[in-house]
Amino acid sequence: MTEASHPDKAARAYAQETARLGIWVFLATEVLLFGGLFTAYTVFRIRYPELFHAEHLKLSRPLGGLNTVILITSSLTMAMAVDAARQGRRGRLQLFLLCTILLAGGFLGVKFVEWSGEFHHGNLPSSNLFFSLYFTLTGLHGLHVLAGMAVLTAFLVMTRQGRFTRTYHTPVEIGGLYWHFVDLVWIYLFPLIYLVG
């Protein structure tokens, strides 16, 4: 039988393709947002090299490095979750979603410790241009991590309810694309802010 004789199947395939297109459009707008902020940071760093060099030395490279390892690991667990969803392996999907959520929580915990240290030492968003951009970039990224955790938690609940199967797992794939984007942003942020002096 042709696909036209299966309207439900055709409608589902159309919805899945629309959802995939939607996430790519959304990620394109996110690239523009973060790209603009990265550009602003670079322009001001070139304009005020001494200030940016002196201030970036105050950041904790070990904590930034630890968060990099955490997010790279979370990308791996998210990829494994997507693979489990494609195979219809519900138990593995739950496990890897939970691991990704826990790693995201660990990232935010480390960032909280780091921010607390900055506030304790008087390095506030109002201190100077460097810390204004630092808190804007890392804060916005942290909000994206928090949003990702909320989405992945919803997926975990849906998985336990048996909502995903081998033939229907598009939300998990889309969530995976978003999560990899969040990780990629940090991979740009870490060397830009912590390492490049």
C-alpha beads as a LAMMPS data file, in Angstrom:
LAMMPS data file: protein, C-alpha beads

197 atoms
196 bonds

1 atom types
1 bond types

-500.0 500.0 xlo xhi
-500.0 500.0 ylo yhi
-500.0 500.0 zlo zhi

Masses

1 110.0

Atoms # bond

1 1 1 0.000 0.000 0.000
2 1 1 1.150 3.537 -0.689
3 1 1 1.865 6.126 1.978
4 1 1 -1.236 8.006 0.821
5 1 1 -3.352 5.072 2.015
6 1 1 -2.015 5.595 5.542
7 1 1 -3.065 9.150 6.455
8 1 1 -2.082 8.740 10.119
9 1 1 1.417 7.585 9.176
10 1 1 1.815 10.393 6.656
11 1 1 0.565 12.981 9.141
12 1 1 2.978 11.691 11.785
13 1 1 5.910 11.836 9.371
14 1 1 4.954 15.382 8.394
15 1 1 4.708 16.418 12.051
16 1 1 8.108 14.908 12.779
17 1 1 9.761 16.733 9.886
18 1 1 8.087 19.975 10.915
19 1 1 9.359 19.543 14.466
20 1 1 12.904 18.911 13.223
21 1 1 12.757 21.992 11.028
22 1 1 11.400 23.992 13.968
23 1 1 14.308 23.084 16.249
24 1 1 16.843 24.020 13.559
25 1 1 15.181 27.411 13.105
26 1 1 15.164 27.890 16.878
27 1 1 18.846 26.942 17.126
28 1 1 19.654 29.397 14.328
29 1 1 18.146 32.219 16.399
30 1 1 20.162 31.031 19.399
31 1 1 23.340 31.119 17.308
32 1 1 22.549 34.725 16.420
33 1 1 21.993 35.583 20.096
34 1 1 25.183 34.013 21.396
35 1 1 27.116 35.028 18.282
36 1 1 26.255 38.659 18.957
37 1 1 27.412 38.358 22.571
38 1 1 30.621 36.565 21.567
39 1 1 31.292 39.320 19.045
40 1 1 30.701 42.029 21.654
41 1 1 33.077 40.262 24.051
42 1 1 35.770 39.982 21.352
43 1 1 35.423 43.620 20.268
44 1 1 35.724 44.913 23.831
45 1 1 38.574 42.541 24.568
46 1 1 40.502 43.964 21.614
47 1 1 39.651 47.490 22.700
48 1 1 40.607 46.989 26.364
49 1 1 43.246 44.228 26.309
50 1 1 44.896 45.087 29.639
51 1 1 41.604 45.136 31.554
52 1 1 40.383 41.860 30.058
53 1 1 43.748 40.155 30.602
54 1 1 43.929 41.206 34.258
55 1 1 40.309 40.319 35.022
56 1 1 40.219 36.942 33.295
57 1 1 43.087 35.826 35.558
58 1 1 40.698 36.139 38.510
59 1 1 38.490 33.348 37.172
60 1 1 38.882 29.764 38.376
61 1 1 40.277 27.729 35.492
62 1 1 39.966 24.443 37.432
63 1 1 36.231 25.026 37.998
64 1 1 35.753 26.103 34.382
65 1 1 37.661 23.014 33.239
66 1 1 35.606 20.763 35.512
67 1 1 32.412 22.175 34.047
68 1 1 33.760 21.539 30.560
69 1 1 34.352 17.875 31.404
70 1 1 30.869 17.640 32.963
71 1 1 29.131 19.054 29.884
72 1 1 31.140 16.949 27.420
73 1 1 30.175 13.875 29.450
74 1 1 26.543 15.002 29.421
75 1 1 26.686 15.224 25.633
76 1 1 27.784 11.596 25.588
77 1 1 24.959 10.489 27.886
78 1 1 22.457 12.481 25.810
79 1 1 23.691 10.819 22.613
80 1 1 23.267 7.441 24.320
81 1 1 19.741 8.433 25.363
82 1 1 18.840 9.272 21.774
83 1 1 20.307 5.953 20.619
84 1 1 18.295 4.095 23.271
85 1 1 15.130 5.905 22.143
86 1 1 15.747 4.884 18.529
87 1 1 16.124 1.270 19.607
88 1 1 13.029 1.413 21.799
89 1 1 15.052 0.498 24.904
90 1 1 12.999 2.197 27.580
91 1 1 15.180 1.290 30.563
92 1 1 18.361 2.584 28.942
93 1 1 16.577 5.734 27.808
94 1 1 15.491 6.455 31.390
95 1 1 19.006 5.799 32.683
96 1 1 20.769 8.078 30.233
97 1 1 18.189 10.849 30.552
98 1 1 18.641 10.728 34.321
99 1 1 22.445 10.786 33.951
100 1 1 22.234 13.826 31.677
101 1 1 19.943 15.636 34.129
102 1 1 22.288 14.867 37.040
103 1 1 25.319 16.065 35.087
104 1 1 23.470 19.268 34.203
105 1 1 22.707 19.749 37.884
106 1 1 26.385 19.191 38.648
107 1 1 27.317 21.853 36.103
108 1 1 24.986 24.368 37.736
109 1 1 26.299 23.408 41.174
110 1 1 29.882 24.101 40.121
111 1 1 28.791 27.365 38.499
112 1 1 27.052 28.362 41.754
113 1 1 30.268 27.728 43.690
114 1 1 32.222 29.752 41.134
115 1 1 29.769 32.659 41.115
116 1 1 29.685 32.665 44.929
117 1 1 33.453 33.006 44.937
118 1 1 33.310 35.892 42.475
119 1 1 30.725 37.718 44.570
120 1 1 32.732 37.049 47.731
121 1 1 35.808 38.667 46.150
122 1 1 33.801 41.669 44.953
123 1 1 33.831 40.692 41.279
124 1 1 30.293 41.822 40.529
125 1 1 28.501 42.444 37.212
126 1 1 28.838 46.157 37.966
127 1 1 32.585 45.880 38.714
128 1 1 33.730 46.485 35.153
129 1 1 33.034 45.621 31.530
130 1 1 34.725 42.222 31.730
131 1 1 32.614 40.950 34.619
132 1 1 29.497 42.475 33.131
133 1 1 30.024 40.378 29.992
134 1 1 31.182 37.351 31.991
135 1 1 28.025 37.232 34.108
136 1 1 25.814 37.950 31.093
137 1 1 27.326 35.143 29.005
138 1 1 27.581 32.527 31.742
139 1 1 24.214 33.506 33.233
140 1 1 22.425 33.215 29.903
141 1 1 24.126 29.894 29.275
142 1 1 23.104 28.728 32.752
143 1 1 19.471 29.570 31.985
144 1 1 19.722 27.423 28.859
145 1 1 21.101 24.546 30.956
146 1 1 18.202 24.965 33.397
147 1 1 15.684 24.950 30.534
148 1 1 17.333 21.819 29.154
149 1 1 17.029 20.115 32.530
150 1 1 13.310 20.916 32.617
151 1 1 12.781 19.482 29.131
152 1 1 14.805 16.339 29.877
153 1 1 12.892 15.831 33.131
154 1 1 9.633 15.989 31.161
155 1 1 11.076 13.411 28.743
156 1 1 12.010 11.180 31.667
157 1 1 8.425 11.283 32.943
158 1 1 7.107 10.603 29.433
159 1 1 9.490 7.659 29.085
160 1 1 8.209 6.127 32.311
161 1 1 4.686 6.522 30.932
162 1 1 5.709 4.595 27.807
163 1 1 5.179 7.547 25.466
164 1 1 8.282 6.870 23.339
165 1 1 8.744 3.879 21.049
166 1 1 11.060 2.794 18.260
167 1 1 8.716 4.485 15.794
168 1 1 8.051 7.618 17.852
169 1 1 10.940 9.317 19.628
170 1 1 11.234 12.644 17.775
171 1 1 11.025 14.777 20.957
172 1 1 14.075 12.978 22.381
173 1 1 16.037 13.596 19.179
174 1 1 15.057 17.263 19.205
175 1 1 15.959 17.536 22.885
176 1 1 19.304 15.975 22.051
177 1 1 20.003 18.609 19.394
178 1 1 19.204 21.363 21.880
179 1 1 21.424 19.807 24.539
180 1 1 24.368 19.435 22.162
181 1 1 23.942 23.096 21.228
182 1 1 24.077 24.108 24.897
183 1 1 27.271 22.074 25.297
184 1 1 28.770 23.594 22.169
185 1 1 28.140 27.115 23.462
186 1 1 30.125 26.276 26.602
187 1 1 32.959 24.817 24.526
188 1 1 33.249 28.262 22.900
189 1 1 32.737 30.132 26.165
190 1 1 35.380 28.307 28.186
191 1 1 38.455 29.149 26.095
192 1 1 37.135 32.583 25.156
193 1 1 36.683 33.731 28.743
194 1 1 38.932 31.503 30.845
195 1 1 41.929 30.728 28.653
196 1 1 42.495 33.474 26.084
197 1 1 44.484 36.175 27.828

Bonds

1 1 1 2
2 1 2 3
3 1 3 4
4 1 4 5
5 1 5 6
6 1 6 7
7 1 7 8
8 1 8 9
9 1 9 10
10 1 10 11
11 1 11 12
12 1 12 13
13 1 13 14
14 1 14 15
15 1 15 16
16 1 16 17
17 1 17 18
18 1 18 19
19 1 19 20
20 1 20 21
21 1 21 22
22 1 22 23
23 1 23 24
24 1 24 25
25 1 25 26
26 1 26 27
27 1 27 28
28 1 28 29
29 1 29 30
30 1 30 31
31 1 31 32
32 1 32 33
33 1 33 34
34 1 34 35
35 1 35 36
36 1 36 37
37 1 37 38
38 1 38 39
39 1 39 40
40 1 40 41
41 1 41 42
42 1 42 43
43 1 43 44
44 1 44 45
45 1 45 46
46 1 46 47
47 1 47 48
48 1 48 49
49 1 49 50
50 1 50 51
51 1 51 52
52 1 52 53
53 1 53 54
54 1 54 55
55 1 55 56
56 1 56 57
57 1 57 58
58 1 58 59
59 1 59 60
60 1 60 61
61 1 61 62
62 1 62 63
63 1 63 64
64 1 64 65
65 1 65 66
66 1 66 67
67 1 67 68
68 1 68 69
69 1 69 70
70 1 70 71
71 1 71 72
72 1 72 73
73 1 73 74
74 1 74 75
75 1 75 76
76 1 76 77
77 1 77 78
78 1 78 79
79 1 79 80
80 1 80 81
81 1 81 82
82 1 82 83
83 1 83 84
84 1 84 85
85 1 85 86
86 1 86 87
87 1 87 88
88 1 88 89
89 1 89 90
90 1 90 91
91 1 91 92
92 1 92 93
93 1 93 94
94 1 94 95
95 1 95 96
96 1 96 97
97 1 97 98
98 1 98 99
99 1 99 100
100 1 100 101
101 1 101 102
102 1 102 103
103 1 103 104
104 1 104 105
105 1 105 106
106 1 106 107
107 1 107 108
108 1 108 109
109 1 109 110
110 1 110 111
111 1 111 112
112 1 112 113
113 1 113 114
114 1 114 115
115 1 115 116
116 1 116 117
117 1 117 118
118 1 118 119
119 1 119 120
120 1 120 121
121 1 121 122
122 1 122 123
123 1 123 124
124 1 124 125
125 1 125 126
126 1 126 127
127 1 127 128
128 1 128 129
129 1 129 130
130 1 130 131
131 1 131 132
132 1 132 133
133 1 133 134
134 1 134 135
135 1 135 136
136 1 136 137
137 1 137 138
138 1 138 139
139 1 139 140
140 1 140 141
141 1 141 142
142 1 142 143
143 1 143 144
144 1 144 145
145 1 145 146
146 1 146 147
147 1 147 148
148 1 148 149
149 1 149 150
150 1 150 151
151 1 151 152
152 1 152 153
153 1 153 154
154 1 154 155
155 1 155 156
156 1 156 157
157 1 157 158
158 1 158 159
159 1 159 160
160 1 160 161
161 1 161 162
162 1 162 163
163 1 163 164
164 1 164 165
165 1 165 166
166 1 166 167
167 1 167 168
168 1 168 169
169 1 169 170
170 1 170 171
171 1 171 172
172 1 172 173
173 1 173 174
174 1 174 175
175 1 175 176
176 1 176 177
177 1 177 178
178 1 178 179
179 1 179 180
180 1 180 181
181 1 181 182
182 1 182 183
183 1 183 184
184 1 184 185
185 1 185 186
186 1 186 187
187 1 187 188
188 1 188 189
189 1 189 190
190 1 190 191
191 1 191 192
192 1 192 193
193 1 193 194
194 1 194 195
195 1 195 196
196 1 196 197
